[in-house]
Amino acid sequence: MIYDKITNLEFYAPFDKRFLTVSKWIKETDIDALEDGSYELGEGILANVSEYEPLKEEISYEGHKKYADLQYLHRGDELIEWAPIDEIEDLSDYVEEYDFHGTMKSGKTHLTLTVDEGSFAYFAPCDLHRPGLWRNADKVKKVVFKLPVID
């Protein structure tokens, strides 16, 4: 898991060169003008844009095998909870069609990220995450970049 300001994303390019593609797209795109939906960036990267009301109730952690998530909070704020997948004993069966498995419980290691406007969080397949939790904002606009896992 990585958490930082989006203005620092390019510093992580040695970790994954596709961060440069994401950074360039953010700089060249009027995200406020985009409708909710999925946009292809090339290199197998998808940008899933959504505007929503953060949740006040507890939801399940989610994890993915085919894609890593780079979640960019464009407007508003929210909380995202994180836990390492290798500590989870009751992880649901993986559903390939949705690239999803989840759980309501975390292990002994977990943390809550306070995600402010202009920040991003990157979650690899080893990271469970529970995004979209209410902090202060009544509405947020987020882009979740789906980065195909590299074998």
ABEGO torsion letter per residue (X at the ends): XBBBBAAAAAAAAAABAAAAAAAAAAAABBAAABBBEBBBAEGGBBBBBBBBBBBABBBBBBBBAABBBBBBBABEBBBBBBBBAAABAABBBBBAAAGBBBBABBBABBBBBBBBBGBBBBBBAABBBBBGBBAABABBBBBBBBBBBBX
